[in-house]
Amino acid sequence: MVTSRSTNALQQASSVNADISRFTLLGGGLPVLVTKANERLWVLDDRNQIVTIDMSGGEMFLPLKLPAGAQITQWKAGRSYTYALDTTEGVLYVINVRAERYDARELALLKPVVSAAVGLDDRLWMAVRGAPYLLAFDPKTGEVSSFDLGPARISMLTIDSLGRILYADDARHTAGVFDPKAQLLNEVKLSSRATTTSLMVDSSSTLWVSTTAGEIYNVRGGRATLALSLNAPVTTLSLDQTGHVWYLAPLPSRALGFGFAALDDSQAGSQVNGPVASLDFSALGRAWLADPRGGFFVSREQLR
C-alpha cells in the first residue's frame, strides 16, 4: 500500500481543442487499464499504482499499489469491491473500496479467464477460454460457483440491470443472454466473422456489439442488426448519463487520433489528436478518455 494523496485534475487541465482539456495522471504513471463504478474511475497504471478519480469534482487519489510483478489482464469495479485478475499466475486481487486495501487469492481456475464483469451483488463473473461454463466469485464468502452454458463459449461478457449475463461467442458467431436465476439461455446469430471488442447494454435493454472490423450490431427481440460500419476497428463502447451508447474508434488511416460519437446521432461527439485507450461518461455528461501517454482527456461540458 502507498500513502494516499490527492489533487484536483480539472483545476490542472490544459486546453486541447474547443471541446477537450487534458490533465496529467497523479503519480506520474501511464494509464493501462480503466474501469468505472458510479462516479469513480479506477485507473491502473504501468507501475501497478491505482489512481481513483472522482468524475463529479475532478479529485484524484492514490490509495494503494498492487505488487510490482502482477500482470493484470482483467480490471473491474463494483459498488463495494474492485477486482484485478492476474491470469498468468492465477491470482485474484480483491480490493475493498471502503477500507482501501486488498486481499490476494490464488485461484488456478483464473488462468484461462478471457472476460469478466461485476454483478449487481458485487459478484465477479468470469468467462473461461473455450469452456462451456461461467465462474462467479462471491467476495463475501470467497466461494467460486460455476454455471453450465451448454454449447456457448463466451469470448466477452457484460451484465444488465436485471442481473442477466449478456455475451458474445466469437467461435460460433453468436450473441446471447444467460439468466442465472432461471437457468435460461437464448442466442441469436451474428453475421460478423470478426472479433468482438466491446459489449454494452443501453437503457432500453438493447445489447450493442462492436468488432475489430468496425461493425456495431444491436441485438434485441431475437434479432441482430448491423447499426453502423466504420473504416476502423471499434476500440470500445460506452454508456452516457442518458443511457445512450457511444463508440470510440481510431480516425481514418491518414489522420492521427481518435473520434467518439453517439450511435443515435452521428453529429454528436468530438475527436482527439493522439492515442486514446478508454471512454467513460460522468453524471454531468462529460466524456473522460484515458491518454496512454500519461493523462486523461475530458470534455469541458456535455457533448449532447
C-alpha positions as CSV (number, residue, x, y, z in Angstrom):
1,M,0.0,0.0,0.0
2,V,1.1,3.5,-0.7
3,T,0.4,6.7,1.2
4,S,-2.9,8.2,-0.1
5,R,-2.6,11.6,-1.6
6,S,-4.8,13.7,-3.8
7,T,-5.0,16.6,-6.3
8,N,-7.7,18.1,-8.5
9,A,-7.5,17.1,-12.1
10,L,-9.9,19.6,-13.6
11,Q,-8.0,22.5,-12.0
12,Q,-4.8,21.3,-13.6
13,A,-6.3,20.7,-17.0
14,S,-4.9,22.4,-20.1
15,S,-6.8,23.1,-23.4
16,V,-6.6,20.6,-26.3
17,N,-9.3,21.9,-28.6
18,A,-12.6,23.7,-28.3
19,D,-14.3,20.7,-26.6
20,I,-11.5,18.9,-24.8
21,S,-8.9,19.6,-22.0
22,R,-6.1,17.3,-20.8
23,F,-4.6,16.7,-17.4
24,T,-1.7,14.6,-16.1
25,L,-2.4,11.4,-14.1
26,L,-1.5,11.6,-10.4
27,G,1.7,9.6,-9.5
28,G,3.3,10.1,-12.9
29,G,2.4,6.7,-14.3
30,L,0.8,5.8,-17.6
31,P,-2.8,4.6,-17.5
32,V,-3.0,0.9,-18.6
33,L,-6.5,-0.2,-17.6
34,V,-9.6,1.8,-16.6
35,T,-12.9,0.8,-15.1
36,K,-15.8,2.8,-13.8
37,A,-18.2,2.4,-10.8
38,N,-20.8,5.1,-10.2
39,E,-18.9,8.5,-10.4
40,R,-15.5,7.0,-9.7
41,L,-12.9,5.9,-12.3
42,W,-10.4,3.3,-11.2
43,V,-7.1,3.6,-13.1
44,L,-4.3,1.0,-13.0
45,D,-1.0,2.5,-14.3
46,D,2.1,0.9,-15.8
47,R,3.7,0.8,-12.3
48,N,0.7,-1.1,-10.9
49,Q,-0.3,2.0,-8.9
50,I,-4.0,2.6,-8.5
51,V,-5.4,6.0,-9.1
52,T,-9.1,6.9,-8.4
53,I,-10.8,9.9,-10.0
54,D,-14.0,11.5,-8.7
55,M,-15.7,12.4,-12.0
56,S,-18.1,14.9,-10.4
57,G,-15.3,17.2,-9.0
58,G,-12.1,16.0,-10.6
59,E,-10.2,15.0,-7.4
60,M,-7.6,12.3,-8.0
61,F,-6.5,9.9,-5.2
62,L,-3.6,7.5,-5.0
63,P,-4.9,5.0,-2.4
64,L,-2.7,1.8,-2.9
65,K,-0.5,-0.2,-5.2
66,L,-0.6,-3.8,-6.4
67,P,2.6,-6.0,-6.4
68,A,5.1,-4.8,-9.0
69,G,5.2,-8.3,-10.6
70,A,1.5,-8.7,-11.0
71,Q,0.3,-8.9,-14.7
72,I,-3.2,-7.7,-14.6
73,T,-5.4,-8.6,-17.6
74,Q,-8.9,-8.0,-16.2
75,W,-9.7,-4.9,-14.1
76,K,-13.3,-4.4,-13.0
77,A,-15.0,-2.2,-10.4
78,G,-18.2,-2.8,-8.5
79,R,-20.1,-1.0,-5.7
80,S,-18.0,-2.2,-2.8
81,Y,-15.2,-4.2,-4.4
82,T,-12.8,-3.7,-7.3
83,Y,-11.1,-6.7,-8.9
84,A,-7.7,-7.2,-10.5
85,L,-7.1,-10.5,-12.2
86,D,-3.6,-11.8,-12.9
87,T,-4.5,-14.6,-15.2
88,T,-0.8,-15.5,-15.7
89,E,-0.3,-16.5,-12.1
90,G,-3.9,-17.3,-11.3
91,V,-4.2,-14.6,-8.6
92,L,-7.3,-12.5,-7.9
93,Y,-6.8,-9.2,-6.1
94,V,-10.0,-8.3,-4.2
95,I,-9.9,-4.6,-3.3
96,N,-12.2,-3.4,-0.5
97,V,-13.3,0.0,-1.7
98,R,-14.1,1.4,1.7
99,A,-11.1,0.1,3.5
100,E,-8.7,0.8,0.6
101,R,-6.9,-2.5,1.0
102,Y,-6.7,-5.7,-1.0
103,D,-6.6,-9.5,-0.4
104,A,-4.8,-11.7,-2.9
105,R,-6.4,-15.1,-3.6
106,E,-4.7,-17.8,-5.5
107,L,-7.2,-19.5,-7.9
108,A,-5.9,-21.8,-10.6
109,L,-9.2,-21.5,-12.4
110,L,-8.4,-17.9,-13.2
111,K,-5.6,-18.7,-15.7
112,P,-7.8,-19.1,-18.7
113,V,-10.2,-16.3,-18.0
114,V,-10.8,-14.1,-21.0
115,S,-13.5,-11.7,-19.9
116,A,-15.1,-10.5,-16.6
117,A,-17.9,-8.3,-15.3
118,V,-19.2,-7.3,-11.8
119,G,-22.8,-8.1,-11.0
120,L,-25.3,-6.0,-9.0
121,D,-24.5,-8.0,-5.9
122,D,-20.7,-7.4,-6.4
123,R,-20.0,-10.9,-7.5
124,L,-17.4,-11.2,-10.2
125,W,-18.5,-13.1,-13.3
126,M,-15.7,-14.7,-15.4
127,A,-15.7,-16.4,-18.8
128,V,-13.2,-19.1,-19.4
129,R,-11.5,-19.5,-22.7
130,G,-13.0,-22.4,-24.7
131,A,-15.0,-23.7,-21.8
132,P,-18.8,-24.3,-21.6
133,Y,-19.3,-22.7,-18.2
134,L,-19.1,-19.4,-16.3
135,L,-17.4,-18.7,-13.0
136,A,-18.8,-16.4,-10.3
137,F,-16.7,-15.3,-7.3
138,D,-18.5,-14.1,-4.2
139,P,-16.4,-11.6,-2.2
140,K,-18.4,-12.0,1.0
141,T,-17.8,-15.8,1.2
142,G,-14.8,-16.2,-1.0
143,E,-16.5,-19.1,-2.8
144,V,-16.4,-19.7,-6.6
145,S,-19.5,-21.1,-8.3
146,S,-19.8,-22.4,-11.9
147,F,-22.7,-22.3,-14.3
148,D,-23.2,-24.6,-17.3
149,L,-23.7,-22.8,-20.6
150,G,-24.2,-25.8,-22.8
151,P,-22.9,-25.0,-26.3
152,A,-21.8,-21.5,-25.6
153,R,-18.1,-20.5,-25.5
154,I,-18.0,-16.9,-24.2
155,S,-15.5,-14.5,-25.7
156,M,-16.8,-11.4,-23.9
157,L,-19.5,-10.7,-21.3
158,T,-21.4,-7.9,-19.7
159,I,-24.3,-7.7,-17.1
160,D,-27.6,-5.9,-17.5
161,S,-29.7,-4.1,-14.8
162,L,-31.6,-7.4,-14.3
163,G,-28.5,-9.3,-13.4
164,R,-28.5,-11.3,-16.6
165,I,-25.3,-12.2,-18.4
166,L,-25.1,-11.0,-22.0
167,Y,-22.3,-12.3,-24.1
168,A,-20.6,-12.7,-27.5
169,D,-19.4,-16.1,-28.7
170,D,-16.8,-15.4,-31.5
171,A,-16.2,-19.1,-32.2
172,R,-19.9,-19.7,-33.0
173,H,-20.6,-16.1,-34.3
174,T,-23.5,-15.6,-31.8
175,A,-24.7,-13.2,-29.1
176,G,-26.7,-14.4,-26.2
177,V,-28.2,-13.9,-22.8
178,F,-28.0,-16.2,-19.8
179,D,-30.3,-15.8,-16.8
180,P,-28.5,-17.3,-13.8
181,K,-31.7,-17.4,-11.7
182,A,-34.0,-19.1,-14.2
183,Q,-31.0,-21.0,-15.8
184,L,-32.2,-20.0,-19.2
185,L,-30.0,-19.3,-22.2
186,N,-31.1,-17.6,-25.5
187,E,-28.9,-16.8,-28.5
188,V,-29.0,-15.1,-31.9
189,K,-26.7,-15.4,-34.9
190,L,-24.3,-12.6,-35.8
191,S,-23.3,-12.1,-39.5
192,S,-19.8,-10.9,-38.4
193,R,-16.8,-13.1,-38.5
194,A,-14.6,-10.5,-36.7
195,T,-13.5,-10.5,-33.1
196,T,-15.7,-8.7,-30.5
197,T,-14.1,-5.6,-29.0
198,S,-16.8,-4.4,-26.6
199,L,-20.3,-5.1,-25.3
200,M,-22.8,-2.6,-23.9
201,V,-26.4,-2.7,-22.8
202,D,-28.4,0.6,-23.2
203,S,-31.4,2.0,-21.2
204,S,-33.8,0.1,-23.4
205,S,-32.1,-3.3,-22.7
206,T,-30.7,-3.5,-26.2
207,L,-27.3,-5.2,-26.5
208,W,-24.7,-3.5,-28.6
209,V,-21.7,-5.5,-30.0
210,S,-18.7,-3.9,-31.6
211,T,-15.9,-5.7,-33.6
212,T,-12.4,-5.4,-35.0
213,A,-13.9,-5.0,-38.4
214,G,-15.6,-1.7,-37.4
215,E,-19.1,-3.2,-37.1
216,I,-21.6,-2.3,-34.4
217,Y,-24.6,-4.5,-34.1
218,N,-27.7,-4.0,-31.9
219,V,-29.3,-7.2,-30.6
220,R,-33.0,-7.1,-29.5
221,G,-36.1,-9.2,-29.8
222,G,-34.2,-12.2,-31.1
223,R,-32.6,-10.3,-34.0
224,A,-29.1,-8.8,-34.6
225,T,-29.0,-5.8,-36.9
226,L,-25.9,-4.0,-38.3
227,A,-26.3,-0.4,-37.0
228,L,-23.0,1.1,-38.1
229,S,-19.9,0.1,-40.1
230,L,-16.7,2.1,-39.7
231,N,-13.4,2.0,-41.6
232,A,-11.5,1.3,-38.5
233,P,-11.8,-1.3,-35.6
234,V,-14.0,-0.1,-32.8
235,T,-12.0,0.4,-29.6
236,T,-14.8,0.4,-27.1
237,L,-18.5,1.2,-26.4
238,S,-19.6,3.3,-23.5
239,L,-22.9,4.4,-21.9
240,D,-23.6,8.1,-21.2
241,Q,-25.7,9.6,-18.4
242,T,-28.9,9.4,-20.5
243,G,-28.5,5.7,-21.2
244,H,-27.3,6.1,-24.8
245,V,-24.4,4.2,-26.3
246,W,-21.3,5.9,-27.8
247,Y,-18.4,4.4,-29.7
248,L,-14.7,5.2,-29.7
249,A,-12.6,4.4,-32.7
250,P,-9.4,5.5,-34.5
251,L,-9.8,8.2,-37.1
252,P,-9.3,7.3,-40.8
253,S,-5.9,5.8,-41.6
254,R,-4.3,9.1,-42.7
255,A,-5.4,11.0,-39.6
256,L,-3.7,10.7,-36.2
257,G,-6.1,10.4,-33.3
258,F,-9.5,9.0,-32.2
259,G,-13.1,10.0,-32.6
260,F,-16.1,9.3,-30.5
261,A,-19.8,9.8,-31.1
262,A,-23.3,8.7,-30.1
263,L,-24.7,5.8,-32.1
264,D,-28.1,7.6,-32.4
265,D,-26.7,10.9,-33.6
266,S,-23.7,10.9,-35.9
267,Q,-23.2,14.7,-35.5
268,A,-22.6,14.4,-31.7
269,G,-19.2,13.8,-30.3
270,S,-15.7,15.1,-30.8
271,Q,-12.1,13.9,-31.6
272,V,-8.7,13.9,-30.0
273,N,-5.3,14.1,-31.8
274,G,-3.3,11.3,-30.2
275,P,-3.9,7.9,-28.7
276,V,-6.9,7.1,-26.5
277,A,-7.4,3.9,-24.5
278,S,-10.9,4.3,-22.9
279,L,-14.2,6.2,-22.9
280,D,-16.5,6.9,-19.9
281,F,-19.1,9.5,-19.0
282,S,-19.9,11.3,-15.8
283,A,-23.3,12.1,-14.5
284,L,-22.9,15.6,-15.8
285,G,-22.3,14.3,-19.4
286,R,-18.6,14.9,-19.5
287,A,-16.6,12.5,-21.5
288,W,-13.4,11.1,-19.9
289,L,-10.8,9.4,-22.1
290,A,-7.5,7.8,-21.0
291,D,-4.4,9.0,-22.7
292,P,-1.8,6.2,-22.7
293,R,1.0,8.8,-22.6
294,G,0.2,9.7,-19.0
295,G,-3.1,11.5,-18.6
296,F,-6.7,11.9,-19.4
297,F,-8.7,13.9,-21.8
298,V,-12.0,15.3,-20.5
299,S,-14.7,17.3,-22.3
300,R,-15.4,20.7,-20.8
301,E,-19.2,20.2,-20.9
302,Q,-21.8,17.8,-22.0
303,L,-21.4,16.9,-25.7
304,R,-25.0,16.1,-26.5
